[in-house]
Amino acid sequence: MGPLFYTGAAVTVVATAALLAAEARGSQLGKWATKPVASGGFLVAGVGAGALETAYGRAVLAGLALSMLGDVLLIPKSKRAFLGGLVAFLLGHLAFALAFASRGLDLSRALAALAVVVVSSGLAWRWLSPHVEARMRAPVLAYVTVISSMVATAAGASAHAGGLVGLVGALMFYGSDLAVARERFVAKTFWNRAWGVPLYFVAQLVIAASTAG
């Protein structure tokens, strides 16, 4: 990985710290000033890792770009913007899943991982569903289905092609979404963001790093 990767990673780390400070203060202006910068950093990191040089990397870069769009859409405090962000992240997970699948899949490992993540996601949905309003239930279920499939695909690709970096990033992304779900639907508290936000941005950097040759 070249210097551009480390530059992008450093931008993401610094901007994430500033974003957490803005979250703690409840500053919308601070979020607008820092969150797009943190997201832009992981895009730069992906390019610096060599994402443009392979089909896998370009698919990952598309997922990172869609994640950045989702990040921006989640800044406003509106249900319409949240739904737009949900769709952007759903498409981002599809891009990541396609990227992992392009490396080849060990189907037995992918199915085993899918069985585990379906149980985990089912428990998460049982926890969330009483708090999700009727019009959001279908989009949220679709999102849960897609991110679960993305994690299973990452596991299958890891078993087939070797390397754990992409799988680790996918699992971290999956974990960070639990914080987002709790914040949006269950209880609004800074502690959701205190661990969910860093986990999310590190996950994106890890996935970006997986594109390195």
C-alpha positions, 0 to 999 in steps of 0.5 A: 500500500502506498502513502496515499492509503496512509494519508487517507487512513489518517484523515479518517482517524482524525476526522472521526475523532472530531466527529465524535466530539461533535456528536457529544456536543450535539452539533449539527454543524460539526457533523457536517464539517467532519463526517464527509471528511472522515468518509472521504478519507476511506475513499482516498485510502481505497485508491491508495491501496490499489482499488482502481487496479482490479475488478475486486478493488473497483467494486469495493470502491463503489461500495465505499462511495455508496457508504459515503453517500449514506453517511451524508444522508444520515446527517440530517434529522429526518425520516426521509433522509434516513431512508435514503441513507438506508438505501445507499448503504444497502446498495453499498453492501450489494457492491461489497458482496459482489466484490467478495463473490468476484474472488470466488466462493467456498459455498460450504463456508458461505452457507455455514456463515449464512446460517450463523448470521441469520440466527444473529440477525434474527435475534437482532430483528426480534429486539428491534421489531417492536420499535420499528414503525410500520412503514420502515419494517420492509426497508429495515428487513431488506437491509438486514437481509443484504448485510447478512448476505454480504457477511456470508459472501465475505466468509465464503470468499475468505475461505476460497481465496485466502486472507481474512482482511475483507471478512474482518471488515465485513464483520466490523461493519455488521457490528457497527450497524447494531449501534446505528439500529439502537440509536435510530429505533431503541434509545438515543444516547451518545454511547451508541455513537461512542463505539459504533462510529469508530467501529464503522470507520475502521471497518471501512478502512479495513475493507479498503485495505483488502484491495491491496495486491 
